[in-house]
Amino acid sequence: MLIEARWRKEKELMRRVFGRFRPFAEAPIFGFQGHLRGPRSGRLYEVVLESNEELYPQYDPSIYINPRIGANWRVSRYGRSEPELCVIKDWNPALSTFASALRAAIKYLNEQDGIYA
């Protein structure tokens, strides 16, 4: 279950490391939203990282990328109509963060962007 101190630290870390990503919170859902540019195509991708207050940090946040790219997608755990990216393998509730999830999304985007262009 998310506690205020953890959310404060998550926002601080994201501001320092990924300053263009902005926090949002609409209880019980919260997370970060921003854009990444594809390294080969130059396409702008909207990226949303979100979780549920009751489940974080025990479970990794959901990652959404629009437009969708590649094939690593699963049904959204939080009821969204669009699927979420499935790339986080070693989630550790004590050590992993939203910044960790965004790094996984960046790695995936770097591998997938422009492959079929």
C-alpha positions, 0 to 999 in steps of 0.5 A: 500500500502506498504511503505518503513518504514513498509517493513524495520520494518517487516524485522527487526521484522522477523530477531529478531523473526524468524531469519532463514526466509529471505526476498525477493522482486521481485516487486510487490511481496515480503515476506519471505521464510524459513523452519520449521521442523514438530514437530512429523514427523521431516519432513522439510517444506518449508514455503513462506509468500508473498504479493503484494505491492499494497495490503499489509498491508490491506490484510494478506500475502499468506502462502505456505507450501511445502509439503502441509499438512492438508485441509485448502487450497484455490486458490492462490490470486497471481496467483501461481499454488499451493494453499495457506494456509487459516488460518489467521482469525483476520488480523488487518492492523495496528497491524498484521505483517508477523511474525503474519502470520508465527505464524499462519502457525506454529500453523497450522503445529503443529496441522497437522504434523504427524496426519496421520503418 
